[in-house]
Amino acid sequence: MDREEILRKSKKEMCKEEYKQVRNLGQELGTVVFACLAGFLIILDFSMGKSSNEVQGLFWAFFASVAYSKYHTYKRKTTLVALVSSVIAAIFFLSMHIMSLYNISL
């Protein structure tokens, strides 16, 4: 390998790492923005006396996807508990929303 080829490969690897860092930063920022917006909408709905089942369902489904990726990577029991709990909450809130659309009450 000559010097130019080594520099080219090194630059290509740096670009890949930079892309991963930017993508991870964007995902972290998106998670924070989504959580803040969902919290705001839940509080707003609560203050207006309305249900926020659809927002909470989306929030818990999103949280479940984050917990799944963490559990898949680290295999921690606490992450598994968070994953199962958030899936249950997502199913509950989304089914409550669907039931309210069809005027079905418990």
C-alpha positions in Angstrom: 0.0 0.0 0.0 1.3 3.4 -0.9 0.9 6.5 1.2 -2.0 7.9 -0.9 -4.1 4.7 -0.6 -3.6 4.7 3.2 -4.7 8.3 3.5 -7.7 7.6 1.3 -8.8 4.7 3.5 -8.2 6.6 6.6 -10.3 9.5 5.4 -13.1 7.1 4.4 -13.2 5.6 7.9 -13.2 9.1 9.5 -16.2 10.0 7.3 -18.1 6.8 8.4 -17.4 7.6 12.1 -18.4 11.2 11.6 -21.7 10.1 10.0 -22.4 7.7 12.9 -21.8 10.5 15.4 -24.1 13.0 13.6 -26.8 10.3 13.2 -26.6 9.4 16.9 -26.7 13.1 17.9 -29.8 13.6 15.6 -31.5 10.6 17.2 -30.8 11.8 20.7 -32.1 15.3 19.9 -35.2 13.8 18.2 -35.9 11.7 21.3 -35.7 14.7 23.6 -37.9 16.9 21.3 -40.5 14.1 20.9 -40.6 13.5 24.7 -41.0 17.2 25.4 -43.7 17.7 22.8 -45.6 14.6 24.0 -45.4 15.8 27.6 -46.6 19.3 26.6 -49.6 17.8 24.7 -50.5 15.4 27.6 -50.4 18.3 30.1 -52.4 20.5 27.7 -55.0 17.8 27.2 -55.2 17.2 30.9 -55.7 20.9 31.6 -58.5 21.1 29.1 -60.2 18.0 30.5 -59.6 15.9 27.4 -58.1 12.4 27.1 -54.6 12.1 25.6 -54.8 8.3 24.9 -53.4 8.7 21.4 -50.5 10.8 22.4 -49.7 8.6 25.4 -49.9 5.5 23.1 -47.5 7.0 20.7 -45.2 8.0 23.5 -45.1 4.6 25.0 -44.7 2.9 21.6 -41.7 5.1 20.9 -40.3 4.4 24.4 -40.7 0.7 23.7 -38.7 0.9 20.5 -35.9 2.8 22.3 -36.0 0.2 25.2 -35.9 -2.7 22.6 -32.8 -1.3 20.9 -31.1 -0.9 24.3 -32.1 -4.4 25.5 -31.0 -5.9 22.2 -27.6 -4.4 22.8 -27.0 -4.7 26.5 -29.4 -7.5 27.7 -30.1 -5.9 31.1 -33.1 -7.0 33.1 -34.1 -3.4 33.9 -34.2 -2.6 30.3 -36.4 -5.7 29.7 -38.8 -4.5 32.4 -38.9 -1.1 30.8 -39.5 -2.7 27.4 -42.4 -5.0 28.6 -44.0 -2.2 30.7 -43.9 0.3 27.8 -45.3 -2.2 25.4 -48.2 -2.9 27.8 -48.8 0.8 28.3 -48.7 1.4 24.5 -51.2 -1.3 23.9 -53.5 0.0 26.7 -53.5 3.6 25.6 -53.9 2.8 21.9 -56.8 0.4 22.6 -58.4 3.1 24.8 -58.1 5.5 21.9 -59.6 3.0 19.5 -62.4 2.3 21.9 -63.2 6.0 22.3 -63.4 6.3 18.5 -66.2 3.7 18.4 -67.8 5.0 21.6 -67.1 1.8 23.5 -66.7 2.2 27.3 -65.5 -0.2 29.9 
